[in-house]
Amino acid sequence: MYEQSPIAKRCTVNRWVCALANGLAALGQGFLSAAAHMGQMGFFTGQLLWRLLPAWTRPRLIIQEIYAIGVLSLVIILISGGFVGLVLGLQGYNILSKFNATESLGVMVALSLVRELGPVVTALLFAGRAGSAVTAEIALMKTTEQLSAMEMMAVDPIRRVIAPRFWGAVIAMPLLAGLFSLVGIAGGYFIGVVVLGVDSASYWGQIQQQMQPVDDVMNGVIKSLVFGGVIGLVAVFEGFNAEPTSLGISRATTRTVVLSSLLVLGLDFILTAWMFGA
């Protein structure tokens, strides 16, 4: 006769014990799965770093990925940057007008975009558009056994497929963030100067006087590079390790967007505290 386990016997007596045991078991399983996932990512990162420089022996592949990842993302980046600049200009004018400081609208919009909103919003859009596309593409190549075919032909799939896509993300991300900030500043100019009547010379003059090339612009570029590297790493890792099924591809794509977004927001806080903290 089948004998119940001790936990099962307790569950028949006390439902709270059953719920607690199941919860602890699920928590432990989730912790072990997360630890195994992090270990796989660390091992994969080491393999990728070893092949990053050799990937430049075929720069055409990297240029193709910059086009596929960066240029094809321009539309959503530019439109989003324009609307963010319009909102910043409108909200900033409403706040600054209460203190008779509307001449500072330009520097407020520019610093907000260059320091924070440009890199972060661009990274979130980049993860949703380009990161998910890279993951789906690599996962589909794995599902159709294209990666296995490369290995049989003595072609390293990490060097041939993964490294160029990672470089494409790292290079394209700062360029997209810069364009996002420029379009946002132009949007702030339109709503502030053209629509609301702020002095044009004050708008641009404050930006030139108060924006520092190193403290502001370079810090934004560093953020963009870090975000591009993180998104690129997560995207290629999830695609390379996806289950070779349609459900596995969809789950890998979802993990890429969620994990990349969380990492971007967390790293943004760390980098901001390091760069601009007291």
GUKELO-164944 format. One record per residue: residue in three letters; x, y, z of N, C-alpha, C, O in turn. Coordinates in steps of 0.02 Angstrom, whole numbers, plus 50000, padded with zeros to 5 digits. Layout:
alaXYZXYZXYZXYZ;...
END
This chain:
met500424994050000500005000050000500445006250000500965006550032;tyr500215011349962500615017449956500625021150023500105022250054;glu501215023150045501295026650108501435034050095501875035850055;gln501065038250128501145045350118501795047850149502045045050199;ser502065053050119502665056150147502485060050210501895061450221;pro502975061750252502825065550313502485072250298502045074350335;ile502705075650244502395082050228501675081050206501235084950224;ala501545075550167500865074350145500415072750205499845074850206;lys500685068950254500285067450313500115073850352499555074650376;arg500605078250358500475084550393499965088850355499575092450385;cys499985088350287499525092450248498805090350261498345094550259;thr498705084050274498015081850289497785084350356497185084850369;val498265085850400498095088250467498065095850469497615098750500;asn498535098950438498585106250442498735109050374499265107750345;arg498275112850347498375115650280498915121050280499245122150229;trp499005124350337499525129550339500215126450332500655129450301;val500315120650361500965117250354501085115350281501635115950256;cys500545113050248500605111150177500785117250134501225116850091;ala500445122750147500575128750107501285131350119501615133550072;leu501505131050182502185133350198502705128850166503205131350139;ala502595122250168503075117650138503115118650063503655118650034;asn502545119350031502535120449958502865127049940503225127549890;gly502745132149981503045138649968503805138449974504165141249932;leu504055134950026504775134350035505085130249979505635131849955;ala504735124949958504995120949902505035124949838505525124449801;ala504505128949824504515133049764505055138449768505385139949718;leu505155141249828505675146349837506365143349826506785146349793;gly506485137449853507125134149843507245132349771507805133249745;gln506735129849738506805128149667506945134349625507355134149579;gly506595139849640506725145949604507425148649616507745151249570;phe507665148049678508345150249693508865146149655509335148849627;leu508765139449654509235135149618509225136549543509745136449510;ser508625137749516508575139249445508925145849428509275146349378;ala508835150949472509155157349460509915156749465510285159749426;ala510155152749514510875151749521511165148149461511705149949436;ala510815143049436511045139549377511045144049316511495143749274;his510535148349310510495153049254511075157949256511375159449205;met511225160549316511785165149322512455161749307512895164749276;gly512525155449327513135151849311513215150749237513765151549210;gln512675149049203512705148249130512885154849096513275155049049;met512595160349121512745166849091513475168749103513795171549058;gly513745167249162514445168749175514905164749129515385167549102;phe514765158349120515175154249075515115156749003515605157048966;phe514505158548983514395161048915514755167748905515035168948852;thr514745171948956515095178448951515835177448940516145181048900;gly516135172748975516835171348965516985168948894517485171048864;gln516565164648867516655162448798516595168248749516965168748701;leu516115172748763516005178448718516585183248721516815185648668;leu516835184848780517395189548786518005186948750518395190948722;trp518105180448750518695177548716518655178448641519175178248607;arg518055179548614517965179948542517775186848517517635187748458;leu517775191848560517575198548539518065201648491517875204148438;leu518705201548508519205204548464519285200648399519325203848346;pro519305193948399519345190448335518745191748289518805190748228;ala518185193948317517605195348274517735201148226517405201648175;trp518215205548243518355211348200518755209348138518885213548095;thr518945203048133519265200848070518775200848012518965200647954;arg518125201048029517605201547978517155207447996516595206548020;pro517395213647985517005219548006516345220347968515895223747992;arg516295217147910515665217747873515075214947913514525217747910;leu515185209547950514655206747990514435211548045513835212148059;ile514915214948075514745219748128514365225748100513885228148130;ile514575228148041514225233748009513505231747992513045235648000;gln513405225547968512735223247954512295223148016511705224848014;glu512595221148072512205220948134512055227948161511525229148190;ile512535232548152512395239448171511805242248132511385245748160;tyr511775240548068511205242648028510555239348052510055242748061;ala510575232748062509975229148081509735231048150509125231448162;ile510195232348196510015233848265509895241348275509415243248308;gly510325245448245510285252548258509865256448209509405260048228;val510015255848144509665259848094508925258048092508505262548085;leu508765251748097508065249748094507685251448158507075250748160;ser508035253748209507705256148270507625263748272507365266448320;leu507855267148219507855274448220507155277448225507065282448260;val506675274448192506015277448189505715278048259505505283548279;ile505705272648296505405272848363505815277248410505535280448454;ile506475277348401506905281448444506775288848431506695292748479;leu506765290848368506675297948352505975300448371505905305848399;ile505465296448357504785298548375504715299048451504425303948476;ser504975294148486504925294348559505325300248588505095303548634;gly505925301448560506315307148584505955313748573505985318148616;gly505625314548516505255320748503504695321748553504615327348579;phe504315316548567503755317348614504005318448685503715322348722;val504545315048704504825316248771505065323448778504955326548830;gly505385326148726505595333048728505015337948732505045342848768;leu504465336448696503875340648700503575340748771503385345948797;val503545334848801503265334448869503715337948918503475341548962;leu504385336948912504845340348958504795347948951504795351549001;gly504755350248889504695357448879504065360348909504075365648940;leu503505356848900502865359348927502855359149003502675363949035;gln503055353449031503065352849104503575357549135503445360749187;gly504165358049103504675362549130504455369849129504595373549176;tyr504125371849075503885378749071503375380149126503395385449158;asn502915375549138502405376649189502715377249258502475381049300;ile503245373449271503575373749337504005380049343503975383549393;leu504425381349292504885387049296504535393749294504775398649323;ser503955394049261503585400449258503345402649327503245408649338;lys503265398049373503055399849441503615403449478503485407049526;phe504235402549456504815405749489505145410949444505685413449458;asn504805412749388505075417649341505765415449316506225419549311;ala505835409149300506475406449278506405402649212506755397749202;thr505965404949169505865401449106506475401649060506515397749013;glu506945406249073507545406449032507985400249043508435398849003;ser507865396649098508245390549112507915384349083508115378749098;leu507405385249041507055379449013507525375248971507495369048974;gly507945378348931508385374648887508865370048924508925364148906;val509185372548975509665368449012509315363049051509585357649060;met508705364349075508335359249110508165353349064508245347549082;val507925355049004507755349848956508385346048935508385339848932;ala508915349648920509525346448895509845341948947510035336248932;leu509905344349009510215340249061509795334149078510055328749090;ser509135334949078508705329249092508785323849039508775317849055;leu508855325948977508915321148923509615318048920509685311948915;val510125322148923510805319648914511015315348974511335310148965;arg510845317549033511065313849092510645307549105510925302249121;glu509995307949097509565302649123509095299749070509155293949052;leu508635303849046508095301149004508345298448938508095293448913;gly508845301748909509105299348845509365292248848509125287948812;pro509855290848892510115284048896509605278948920509565273448893;val509195280748971508745275849001508165274248955508025268348942;val507815279248931507235277948888507465274648823507135270048798;thr508025276848796508285273548735508435266248749508295261948707;ala508735264748806508895257848823508275253548830508255247848807;leu507755256248861507135252448868506805251148801506575245548787;leu506795256248758506535255148690506975250448650506725246348612;phe507625251048659508095246848624508015239448644508045234948603;ala507905238348709507805231548733507165228548704507145222648685;gly506635232648700506005230148674506005228848600505685224248575;arg506375233048563506365232348490506945227948466506845222748435;ala507565230148479508155226748452508335220548493508495215348464;gly508305221048560508495215348600508055209248588508305203648581;ser507405210348586506955204748573507055201948503507005195848494;ala507205206148454507315203748386507945199448382507945194248350;val508485201548416509105197648417508985190848450509205185748424;thr508645190848506508495184548540508095179848496508255173948490;ala507565182448465507145178248423507535175548363507435169748343;glu507965179648334508355177548276508835171848294508865166848258;ile509195172648349509675167548369509315161148391509525155648374;ala508765161948427508385156148449508095152348390508075146148391;leu507885155948339507625152548279508185148948242508075143448216;met508775151848241509345148448210509515142048248509715137048219;lys509445142248314509565136248354509015131048341509165125048336;thr508395133248337507835128648326507895125148259507755119148253;thr508095128748208508185125748141508865122648131509045120648075;glu509255122048185509905118548186510425121848141510875118448117;gln510355128348130510865131848091511515132448131512065131948103;leu511455133448197512055133948238512425127248241513035127048239;ser512045121848246512355115248246512705113848179513235110748176;ala512395116148124512705115248059513365119148054513845116748023;met513395125048084514015128848084514565125048121515135124848098;glu514395122148177514885118348215515135112348176515735110748178;met514695109048139514905103348098515365105448041515775101448019;met515305111748018515745114247965516345117947994516695121547958;ala516485116948058517065119848093517025127448094517545130848092;val516415130148098516305137348105516065138748176515575135848198;asp516415143048211516235144648280515605149048280515645154748257;pro515025146648305514415150748303514455156848348514145161948334;ile514835156448402514895162348446515275167848411515085173748415;arg515805166148376516195171148340515825173648278515875179548260;arg515465169148244515145170948181514465174248191514275178648152;val514085172148241513405174548250513325179048312513015184348309;ile513605176848368513475180248432513885186648439513595191948453;ala514535186348428514965192148439514785198148395514765203748421;pro514645197348330514445203148290513805206548316513745212648313;arg513325202648340512705205548366512835209248432512525214348445;phe513285206548472513455210148534513795216748518513625221848548;trp514285216648472514615222848452514115227848422514155233848435;gly513645225348383513135229748354512735233348407512595239248400;ala512555229748461512175232948515512595238048552512355243448568;val513225236348566513665240948603513785247348563513795252848592;ile513885246848498514025252748457513405256748442513415262948442;ala512855253348429512245256848409511915260548466511615265848456;met511965257948526511605260848583511805268148598511355272248605;pro512455269848603512625276948615512405281548559512205287248571;leu512445279248497512215283348441511475284748445511255290348433;leu511085279648460510365280548466510195285148525509745289248520;ala510545284348580510425288648638510585295948622510225300448643;gly511125297048585511295303948565510765306948520510575312748529;leu510515303148472509985305648428509345306848468508995311748455;phe509195302448515508615303448557508655310148594508165313848597;ser509235311548623509325317748661509275323848615508975328848633;leu509585323448555509565329148509508845330648487508635336448486;val508475325448470507785326548449507365329048508506925333248499;gly507505326548568507145328948627507285336248640506825340048657;ile507905338448633508075345548642507715349848590507475355248605;ala507695347348528507325350948476506585351248491506265356348479;gly506305345848519505605345948539505475350948595504965354448595;gly505935351248643505865356248696505915363348669505565367848692;tyr506355364348619506405370948587505745372848553505525378548557;phe505455368048519504835369548483504275371548530503945376648520;ile504175367748583503615369148628503765375248671503315379048688;gly504415376248688504585381848732504655388448696504385393448718;val505015388448639505165394648604504615396348554504355401948554;val504445391548511503975392948458503265393648484502895398148464;val503065389148529502375389148552502265393648612501795397648613;leu502695393148663502585396748726502945403348730502815407348775;gly503395404748684503695411448681504315412448723504475418248738;val504665407348742505305408148778505815411048730505815409448670;asp506265415248756506775418348714507245413048686507515408848724;ser507355413148621507775408148588508495408548611508815403448622;ala508765414648618509465415448639509565412748710510085409848724;ser509075413848753509135411148822509115403548821509475400348859;tyr508695400648778508625393448775509305390248757509525385648792;trp509615392548703510255389548682510835392048724511315388348736;gly510805398248747511365401048786511455397348853512015395948873;gln510905395848886510955392248949511245385248940511625382848982;ile511065382048884511345375448870512095375848861512465371748888;gln512325380748822513045381448809513425383148872513995380848881;gln513145387148916513505389448975513535384049030514055383349063;gln512995380449040512955376149099513065368749085513195364949132;met513025366549023513135359549009513885358249002514225361448961;gln514145353449041514855351849040514975345748996514635340649003;pro515465346148950515585340548905515775334048940515565328648919;val516165334548994516385328549029515875326149080515665320349079;asp515675330649124515235328649179514545326549154514225322349185;asp514305329449101513635328049078513625323549016513325318249017;val513955325848962513915322148899514265315448904513985310348885;met514875315448930515255309148933514945304148981514965298148969;asn514655306549035514325302049081513715298749048513575292949060;gly513365302649007512805299748970513045294548919512715289448909;val513615295848888513895291048841514105284648877513995279148851;ile514405285348936514615279448974514005275348993514015269148988;lys513475278549015512865274949030512605271148970512405265348975;ser512615274348912512365271148851512785265048833512515259948813;leu513435265648840513875259948825513735254048871513695248348850;val513655255548935513505250248984512835246948968512775240848968;phe512335251148955511675248448940511675244248876511365239048872;gly512045246648826512085242848764512425236148774512205231148746;gly512955235948814513285229648828512845224848866512845218848851;val512485227348915512045223048955511475220248912511335214248914;ile511155224548874510605222248831510855217348779510535212248767;gly511425218848748511705214248699511875207548729511745202348698;leu512165207448789512355201148821511735197048838511715191048824;val511235200248867510625196548885510275193848822510035188248822;ala510255197948770509905195848709510235189848677509895185048659;val510895190048669511225184448636511235178248680511195172648655;phe511295179148746511295173448791510615169948791510595163748785;glu510075173648797509415170548798509265167148731508965161848730;gly509465170148677509355166948612509775160648603509525155648577;phe510395160848626510845155148617510645149248661510765143448643;asn510335150548719510145145348766509395144048767509145140848814;ala509025146448718508305145448715508145138148699508525134748664;glu507585135848724507345129248705507155129248631506835134048608;pro507335124048594507195124048521506475122448505506335117748467;thr506015126348532505305125748518505015132648510505325137648529;ser504405133048483504075139448477503945142548546504015148648554;leu503755138448594503655140948662504315143248693504325148248729;gly504855139648678505505141748704505735148348676506035152348712;ile505595149548612505775156048582505385161648613505665166948628;ser504735160748624504335165948654504555167448725504575173248746;arg504715162148763504945163248832505625166748833505735171148875;ala506065164948788506725168248786506655175548768506995179848796;thr506215177148721506105184048702505815188048761506025193748773;thr505345185148796505055188548854505585189648908505615195048938;arg505995184648922506515185348972507015190848953507255194548996;thr507165191348889507625196548867507365203548883507725207648911;val506735204748866506455211448877506405212948952506585218348974;val506155208048991506055209249063506725210049099506825214849136;leu507185205349087507825205649122508235211649101508545214849143;ser508235213349036508605219249013508335225649044508715229949065;ser507675226249047507365232249075507545232949149507715238449172;leu507505227449187507675227749257508405229449268508575233349313;leu508845226449228509555227849235509715235149217510145238249249;val509385237749166509505244749147509305249449204509675254049220;leu508725248249233508505252649287508945252049349509105257049381;gly509155245849365509595245049422510285248049411510555251449455;leu510565246849352511225249749337511195257349331511685260749345;asp510625259949309510555267249305510625270449374510955275549381;phe510325267349424510395270049492511125269649515511385274449544;ile511445263949503512145263149525512605268149490513015271349522;leu512525268849424512945273449386512815280649405513275284649409;thr512185282349416512015289249436512315290949504512575296349514;ala512265286149551512565287349617513315288049613513615292049650;trp513625284349567514355284749560514565291249525515065294349545;met514195293149473514395298949433514215305649466514615310249467;phe513605306049492513345312449516513225312549591512975317549617;gly513385307149626513275306949698513765311449734514295313249708;ala513575313049794514005317449835514625313649858515045316549892;
END
